[in-house]
Amino acid sequence: MPIQIQVTDRAGIKHVITTETGISLMEVLREHDLDVEAICGGSCACATCHVYVDPSWYPRLPPREEMEQELLSEQDNRRETSRLSCQIMVSDDLDGLQLTVAPPEL
């Protein structure tokens, strides 16, 4: 069943994306050309798929695993609601998810 995700890109433009479940959020963002480089291809080896999850949605996501936590801790632009989109699988529970693509590291 398709779900909708609300994404604010780096230019501040809001997009409503309809997608299927069972793939990573990173794949969805790349498919829609929303400034997610994902250099490592989703293997949790970089942080180029960094997003800020809306605070109301953050507690609904599974907790960060150790490697994701480590990569995010190295980001100057991290926030309390930072996540790597490669580590979030799209499911029916995420229908309506709101997030913003983080700016690139300098």
MARSE-437072 format. One record per residue: residue in one letter; x, y, z of N, C-alpha, C in turn. Coordinates in steps of 0.2 Angstrom, whole numbers, plus 5000, padded with zeros to 4 digits. Atoms other than C-alpha are relative to their C-alpha. Layout:
N
ATOM   type   n_east   n_north   n_up   ca_east   ca_north   ca_up   c_east   c_north   c_up
ATOM      A        X         Y      Z         X          Y       Z        X         Y      Z
...
END
This chain:
106
ATOM   type   n_east   n_north   n_up   ca_east   ca_north   ca_up   c_east   c_north   c_up
ATOM      M     5004      4994   5000      5000       5000    5000     5004      5006   5000
ATOM      P     4996      4994   5001      5007       5017    4995     4999      5004   5006
ATOM      I     5001      4995   4994      5011       5030    5009     5003      5006   4997
ATOM      Q     4998      4994   5001      5015       5048    5009     5005      5003   5005
ATOM      I     4995      4997   4996      5031       5057    5015     5001      5007   4998
ATOM      Q     4999      4993   5001      5033       5075    5017     5007      5002   5001
ATOM      V     4993      4999   5000      5050       5081    5013     5002      5008   4998
ATOM      T     4998      4993   5001      5058       5099    5014     5007      4999   4997
ATOM      D     4993      5000   5003      5073       5100    5002     5004      5005   5003
ATOM      R     4995      4995   4998      5089       5110    5005     4998      5007   4998
ATOM      A     5002      4993   5002      5081       5125    4996     4994      5002   5004
ATOM      G     5006      4998   4996      5066       5125    5008     4993      4998   4997
ATOM      I     5006      5002   5004      5054       5118    4995     4997      4994   5003
ATOM      K     5003      5006   4997      5041       5106    5002     4997      4995   4995
ATOM      H     5003      5005   5004      5037       5090    4993     4996      4995   5003
ATOM      V     5004      5005   4997      5024       5077    4996     5001      4994   4995
ATOM      I     4998      5006   5004      5031       5060    4990     4995      4994   5001
ATOM      T     5004      5007   4999      5020       5044    4987     5005      4995   4998
ATOM      T     4996      5006   5001      5030       5028    4989     4998      4994   5002
ATOM      E     5002      5007   4998      5029       5010    4992     5004      4998   5006
ATOM      T     4996      5003   4994      5035       5001    5008     5005      4995   4998
ATOM      G     4995      5006   5001      5049       4989    5010     5007      5003   4997
ATOM      I     4994      4997   5002      5063       5001    5004     5003      5005   5005
ATOM      S     4997      4995   4995      5075       5013    5013     4997      5007   4998
ATOM      L     5002      4993   5001      5070       5031    5015     5005      5003   4995
ATOM      M     4995      4997   5004      5087       5035    5007     4998      4999   4992
ATOM      E     5002      5002   5007      5081       5026    4991     4995      5004   4997
ATOM      V     5006      4996   5002      5065       5036    4990     5003      5007   4999
ATOM      L     4998      4994   5001      5074       5052    4992     5005      5001   4994
ATOM      R     4996      5000   5006      5087       5048    4979     4996      4999   4993
ATOM      E     5005      5001   5006      5073       5042    4967     4997      5007   4998
ATOM      H     5004      4994   5002      5065       5059    4968     5005      5006   5000
ATOM      D     4995      4995   5001      5081       5069    4966     5000      5005   5006
ATOM      L     5001      4995   4995      5080       5077    4983     5007      5001   5004
ATOM      D     4993      4998   4998      5099       5081    4986     5003      4995   5005
ATOM      V     4997      5005   4996      5103       5065    4995     5005      4996   4996
ATOM      E     4995      5003   5004      5120       5059    4988     5001      4992   5002
ATOM      A     4999      5007   4998      5121       5042    4998     5006      4997   4996
ATOM      I     4994      5002   5003      5139       5040    4992     5001      4992   5002
ATOM      C     4999      5007   4999      5140       5023    5001     4995      4995   4998
ATOM      G     5006      5005   5003      5124       5016    4993     4996      4997   5006
ATOM      G     5005      5002   4995      5115       5014    5010     5003      4995   5005
ATOM      S     4997      5005   4996      5128       5003    5019     5002      5003   5007
ATOM      C     4999      4996   4994      5129       5016    5034     5008      5001   5001
ATOM      A     4993      4999   4999      5147       5020    5030     5002      5008   4998
ATOM      C     4999      4993   5001      5145       5039    5026     4994      5003   5004
ATOM      A     5005      4997   4997      5133       5052    5032     4997      5005   4994
ATOM      T     5002      4996   5005      5128       5059    5015     4992      4999   4998
ATOM      C     5007      5001   5001      5110       5054    5017     4996      5003   5006
ATOM      H     5002      4997   4994      5108       5064    5033     4993      5004   4999
ATOM      V     5007      4996   5000      5090       5071    5037     4999      5002   5007
ATOM      Y     5003      4998   4993      5081       5080    5051     4993      4997   5000
ATOM      V     5006      5002   5000      5066       5071    5056     4996      5005   5004
ATOM      D     5005      4996   4996      5051       5081    5062     5000      4998   5007
ATOM      P     5001      5002   4993      5051       5081    5081     4994      4996   5002
ATOM      S     5006      5004   4998      5034       5074    5082     5000      4993   4997
ATOM      W     4999      5007   5003      5039       5059    5071     5006      4997   5003
ATOM      Y     4994      5003   4998      5056       5056    5079     4999      4994   5005
ATOM      P     5001      5006   4995      5050       5045    5094     4997      4994   4997
ATOM      R     5004      5006   5003      5040       5034    5082     5005      4996   4996
ATOM      L     4995      5004   5004      5056       5028    5073     5004      4996   5005
ATOM      P     4996      5004   4996      5067       5014    5079     5006      5004   5002
ATOM      P     4994      4996   4998      5082       5020    5089     5006      4999   4995
ATOM      R     4994      5001   5004      5099       5023    5080     5004      4994   5003
ATOM      E     4995      5005   4998      5111       5009    5080     5006      5003   5001
ATOM      E     4993      4997   4999      5129       5011    5085     5003      5003   4995
ATOM      M     4997      4997   5006      5136       5014    5068     4997      5007   4998
ATOM      E     5003      4994   5002      5123       5027    5064     5001      5006   5005
ATOM      Q     4998      4995   4995      5126       5036    5080     5007      5002   5000
ATOM      E     4993      4998   5001      5144       5036    5077     5001      5005   4994
ATOM      L     4999      4996   5006      5143       5043    5060     4997      5007   5001
ATOM      L     5004      4993   4998      5130       5057    5066     5004      5004   5005
ATOM      S     4997      4996   4995      5141       5062    5080     5006      5004   4997
ATOM      E     4994      4997   5003      5155       5067    5068     4997      5006   4995
ATOM      Q     5003      4995   5004      5143       5079    5059     4999      5007   5004
ATOM      D     5001      4994   4997      5144       5097    5063     4993      5003   5000
ATOM      N     5007      4998   5001      5126       5100    5057     4995      4996   5003
ATOM      R     5005      5005   4998      5118       5086    5067     4996      5004   5005
ATOM      R     5005      4998   4995      5103       5089    5078     4997      4994   5004
ATOM      E     5002      5006   4996      5094       5079    5091     4996      4996   4996
ATOM      T     5004      5004   5005      5082       5073    5077     5003      4997   4994
ATOM      S     4996      5002   5006      5096       5069    5065     4999      4992   4999
ATOM      R     5000      5007   5002      5095       5052    5056     5003      4999   4993
ATOM      L     4998      5002   5007      5103       5043    5041     4994      4997   4997
ATOM      S     5006      5002   5003      5089       5040    5029     5001      4993   4998
ATOM      C     4999      5007   5002      5098       5023    5024     4998      4996   5005
ATOM      Q     5001      5004   4994      5094       5017    5041     4992      4999   5002
ATOM      I     5007      5000   4999      5075       5020    5040     4997      4996   4995
ATOM      M     5004      5004   5005      5064       5007    5031     4993      5003   5000
ATOM      V     5007      4997   5001      5048       5014    5024     4995      4994   5001
ATOM      S     5006      5005   4998      5033       5005    5032     4994      5004   5000
ATOM      D     5006      4997   4999      5015       5008    5034     5000      5005   5006
ATOM      D     5000      4996   4994      5019       5016    5051     5003      5007   4998
ATOM      L     4997      4994   5002      5028       5030    5042     4996      5005   4996
ATOM      D     5004      4996   5004      5013       5037    5032     4999      5007   5003
ATOM      G     5000      4993   4998      5014       5056    5034     5006      5002   5003
ATOM      L     4993      4998   4997      5032       5056    5040     5002      5007   4997
ATOM      Q     4998      4993   5002      5039       5074    5039     5008      5000   5002
ATOM      L     4993      4999   4999      5058       5077    5037     5003      5005   4996
ATOM      T     4997      4995   5004      5070       5089    5030     5007      4998   4998
ATOM      V     4993      5002   5002      5086       5085    5020     5005      5005   5003
ATOM      A     4995      4996   4997      5101       5091    5030     5005      5003   4995
ATOM      P     4995      4997   5005      5114       5103    5022     5006      4996   5000
ATOM      P     4994      5004   5001      5130       5095    5016     5005      5003   5005
ATOM      E     4994      4998   4996      5145       5095    5027     5005      5004   4996
ATOM      L     4995      4996   5004      5158       5108    5022     5007      4998   5001
END
